[in-house]
Amino acid sequence: MTPRNVRALRGGLAASVASLLGATAHTLAGGGAPAPSVVAAVAILAWPAAVAFAGRRLSVWRTGATVAVSQILLHFAFVLTAGADPTLSIGHDHHGSAALDPVMAASMSGLLPAPSMLAAHLAAAAVTVTVLWWGERMLTALAGGIRTLFSRMREVVPPARAALPRVSFRRPAGRRAGVALSSLSRRGPPALVIAAS
């Protein structure tokens, strides 16, 4: 694979793993479970940014920064696309204090994460970095082992070469090139084809 393809694959895997683990952590921390289409859309939208952060070589710091930013964006995407919170009624009920305080309203709606939500997203980020770091190293080692195995198999089994007979291209003496060898000609369609039509 070319380095460009490796970066694209690394970025795509980082976006996918971060989205799946972020959605799982968000749900386990008490947030609404995001729709699978939202998780897929977030992964697709995060892919270019993850490719940009991926770099040419695997780096824990770049991977960590990519995953941290993605977890923040995932949280906001999941909160904004979740169902409407029936306890929050900003702008409609004028007798509540939440309607007048935007910071309180934002924290009630989930945009400002609760400590459990923050801990869940941090845990998801740590697991994502670990999976990506060790997963890529494992796949690289596995690919190297398979390459070594196939190269050893090539050494053990030599390629079979068929012995081809030597063909002589000399013309026999006594025959001339332009003379017809027989006056009998069997050219034309087969007799069965004529009889069938």
Secondary structure per residue as TSV (DSSP state, phi and psi in degrees):
chain	resnum	aa	ss	phi	psi
A	1	M	-	360.0	147.0
A	2	T	-	-77.8	157.2
A	3	P	H	-57.5	-33.2
A	4	R	H	-66.0	-41.9
A	5	N	H	-65.8	-37.7
A	6	V	H	-64.0	-42.7
A	7	R	H	-63.7	-41.7
A	8	A	H	-64.5	-41.8
A	9	L	H	-66.5	-43.4
A	10	R	H	-61.5	-43.9
A	11	G	H	-65.2	-41.4
A	12	G	H	-64.3	-42.0
A	13	L	H	-66.6	-40.1
A	14	A	H	-62.6	-44.3
A	15	A	H	-65.0	-41.5
A	16	S	H	-68.0	-48.2
A	17	V	H	-64.6	-42.5
A	18	A	H	-63.1	-39.5
A	19	S	H	-66.8	-45.4
A	20	L	H	-65.6	-46.9
A	21	L	H	-69.5	-34.7
A	22	G	H	-65.1	-41.3
A	23	A	H	-65.5	-40.3
A	24	T	H	-64.5	-46.5
A	25	A	H	-64.1	-40.3
A	26	H	H	-61.8	-42.0
A	27	T	H	-70.0	-43.1
A	28	L	H	-67.0	-25.7
A	29	A	T	-83.3	0.7
A	30	G	T	108.6	-2.4
A	31	G	-	-78.4	165.6
A	32	G	-	-68.7	143.2
A	33	A	-	-70.8	122.3
A	34	P	-	-72.2	151.5
A	35	A	-	-66.8	147.6
A	36	P	H	-57.3	-33.4
A	37	S	H	-66.5	-33.7
A	38	V	H	-68.6	-42.7
A	39	V	H	-61.9	-44.0
A	40	A	H	-64.8	-42.0
A	41	A	H	-64.3	-40.8
A	42	V	H	-64.9	-41.0
A	43	A	H	-63.3	-42.3
A	44	I	H	-67.1	-40.6
A	45	L	H	-71.1	-28.6
A	46	A	H	-81.8	-16.0
A	47	W	H	-57.6	-51.3
A	48	P	H	-60.4	-39.5
A	49	A	H	-66.2	-39.0
A	50	A	H	-66.9	-35.9
A	51	V	H	-65.9	-40.4
A	52	A	H	-64.3	-38.9
A	53	F	H	-79.0	-21.3
A	54	A	H	-61.9	-42.2
A	55	G	-	74.5	-179.7
A	56	R	S	-82.0	-32.6
A	57	R	S	-116.6	154.5
A	58	L	-	-72.7	127.1
A	59	S	-	-133.5	132.3
A	60	V	H	-64.5	-37.9
A	61	W	H	-68.0	-45.0
A	62	R	H	-65.8	-41.3
A	63	T	H	-63.2	-43.0
A	64	G	H	-62.8	-42.1
A	65	A	H	-64.8	-42.2
A	66	T	H	-60.5	-46.1
A	67	V	H	-68.9	-39.1
A	68	A	H	-63.1	-46.4
A	69	V	H	-63.5	-40.6
A	70	S	H	-66.1	-36.0
A	71	Q	H	-65.6	-38.5
A	72	I	H	-64.0	-47.9
A	73	L	H	-65.3	-36.9
A	74	L	H	-62.9	-43.8
A	75	H	H	-59.4	-47.9
A	76	F	H	-63.5	-40.8
A	77	A	H	-64.1	-41.0
A	78	F	H	-69.6	-37.8
A	79	V	H	-69.0	-43.0
A	80	L	H	-70.7	-27.0
A	81	T	H	-98.1	-1.9
A	82	A	S	-71.8	164.9
A	83	G	-	-62.2	159.5
A	84	A	-	-64.9	138.5
A	85	D	-	-82.6	117.5
A	86	P	T	-69.4	-18.1
A	87	T	T	-81.9	-13.7
A	88	L	-	-105.9	123.5
A	89	S	-	-138.2	68.9
A	90	I	T	-74.3	129.3
A	91	G	T	87.3	-12.1
A	92	H	T	-106.5	-40.7
A	93	D	-	-99.6	118.2
A	94	H	T	-91.5	0.8
A	95	H	T	-101.3	9.4
A	96	G	-	-107.6	147.9
A	97	S	G	-75.9	-20.4
A	98	A	G	-67.3	-26.7
A	99	A	G	-70.2	-20.7
A	100	L	T	-98.8	-17.9
A	101	D	-	-111.5	102.4
A	102	P	H	-65.3	-32.2
A	103	V	H	-67.2	-43.1
A	104	M	H	-66.2	-38.9
A	105	A	H	-65.2	-39.8
A	106	A	H	-65.9	-39.4
A	107	S	H	-70.4	-32.2
A	108	M	H	-71.2	-33.9
A	109	S	H	-79.0	-10.8
A	110	G	T	100.5	-2.7
A	111	L	S	-65.1	-40.3
A	112	L	S	-92.1	113.4
A	113	P	-	-70.2	146.9
A	114	A	-	-72.5	162.6
A	115	P	H	-57.1	-37.5
A	116	S	H	-67.2	-37.7
A	117	M	H	-67.7	-41.1
A	118	L	H	-62.7	-43.9
A	119	A	H	-64.0	-39.3
A	120	A	H	-65.6	-42.3
A	121	H	H	-69.6	-35.2
A	122	L	H	-65.3	-41.2
A	123	A	H	-64.5	-40.9
A	124	A	H	-63.5	-38.4
A	125	A	H	-65.0	-43.2
A	126	A	H	-64.0	-43.2
A	127	V	H	-65.5	-39.7
A	128	T	H	-63.3	-45.8
A	129	V	H	-61.8	-42.4
A	130	T	H	-63.4	-46.0
A	131	V	H	-62.4	-44.4
A	132	L	H	-68.0	-43.3
A	133	W	H	-64.9	-54.7
A	134	W	H	-76.4	-29.7
A	135	G	H	-64.6	-43.4
A	136	E	H	-68.0	-39.9
A	137	R	H	-64.1	-39.4
A	138	M	H	-64.9	-43.9
A	139	L	H	-65.8	-36.5
A	140	T	H	-64.5	-43.8
A	141	A	H	-65.4	-39.8
A	142	L	H	-64.7	-42.6
A	143	A	H	-64.1	-40.1
A	144	G	H	-63.5	-40.5
A	145	G	H	-64.6	-40.7
A	146	I	H	-66.8	-41.0
A	147	R	H	-60.6	-43.2
A	148	T	H	-63.2	-42.1
A	149	L	H	-61.6	-45.7
A	150	F	H	-68.4	-34.0
A	151	S	H	-69.0	-35.2
A	152	R	H	-69.8	-35.5
A	153	M	H	-65.7	-35.9
A	154	R	H	-65.1	-35.5
A	155	E	H	-70.8	-36.1
A	156	V	H	-74.2	-44.5
A	157	V	S	-104.0	104.2
A	158	P	-	-71.7	150.5
A	159	P	-	-66.3	135.7
A	160	A	-	-76.5	130.4
A	161	R	-	-116.2	123.2
A	162	A	-	-77.1	136.1
A	163	A	-	-80.1	113.1
A	164	L	-	-92.2	134.6
A	165	P	-	-69.2	147.0
A	166	R	-	-77.7	133.3
A	167	V	-	-105.7	130.2
A	168	S	-	-95.0	132.4
A	169	F	-	-104.2	18.8
A	170	R	-	-83.4	141.3
A	171	R	-	-83.6	141.4
A	172	P	-	-67.7	146.1
A	173	A	T	-72.2	144.6
A	174	G	T	101.9	-16.9
A	175	R	-	-106.6	140.2
A	176	R	-	-100.3	153.4
A	177	A	T	-68.6	-35.4
A	178	G	T	-95.5	2.7
A	179	V	S	-92.0	135.2
A	180	A	-	-72.1	137.3
A	181	L	S	-84.4	-24.6
A	182	S	-	-146.3	149.0
A	183	S	S	-91.5	-10.9
A	184	L	-	-79.5	125.8
A	185	S	-	-120.3	129.9
A	186	R	-	-113.4	41.3
A	187	R	-	-88.5	146.5
A	188	G	S	130.2	176.5
A	189	P	-	-73.1	156.1
A	190	P	-	-65.4	153.6
A	191	A	H	-65.5	-33.4
A	192	L	H	-66.5	-33.6
A	193	V	H	-68.4	-39.6
A	194	I	H	-67.8	-40.2
A	195	A	H	-68.8	-31.1
A	196	A	H	-76.7	-21.3
A	197	S	-	-93.9	360.0
